[in-house]
Amino acid sequence: MRTMAPARKTTTITSIPSQRSPRWNIIATQPNGNFMPHHHTTKDNISVIDRRTMQAVGQTLLNVIYGQPFNY
């Protein structure tokens, strides 16, 4: 699990085990630990994900694809 801490929130990126392909869950929380207001609403979409978080997910994905072979 990798945690990034932008100025106003904490973003946790977790790996979700899957039989077919790896998956990641991006969850942003407020400083008090509560979920962000958009969590699990119609406003919970890619536009609310911080650019730095997307870069961390992309880098992680590239490291997994090129550095860790999958065991299917």
C-alpha positions, -999 to 999 in steps of 0.1 A, spaced: 0 0 0 13 34 -9 0 66 7 4 101 -8 -4 132 12 -14 163 -8 -19 194 13 -56 189 22 -62 152 21 -46 117 22 -49 94 -7 -45 57 -2 -38 34 -31 -44 -3 -24 -40 -33 -46 -71 -55 -50 -63 -92 -56 -80 -106 -87 -79 -139 -105 -77 -122 -139 -57 -89 -136 -44 -66 -109 -66 -38 -97 -61 -7 -76 -85 13 -54 -79 50 -49 -95 64 -18 -91 100 -7 -98 110 29 -101 143 47 -76 152 74 -101 140 101 -102 106 85 -136 108 69 -142 100 33 -143 130 8 -179 143 2 -179 128 -34 -170 93 -22 -195 67 -36 -217 94 -53 -223 103 -89 -195 129 -85 -170 102 -76 -151 100 -110 -117 105 -125 -120 143 -124 -117 144 -86 -84 124 -85 -53 145 -80 -28 145 -109 0 134 -85 -21 104 -74 -27 94 -111 10 97 -117 17 74 -87 -8 49 -99 7 50 -134 42 45 -121 31 16 -99 13 0 -129 44 3 -151 66 -12 -123 42 -41 -120 39 -47 -158 76 -45 -165 91 -56 -132 68 -83 -118 56 -111 -141 20 -122 -135 13 -157 -124 -19 -166 -142 
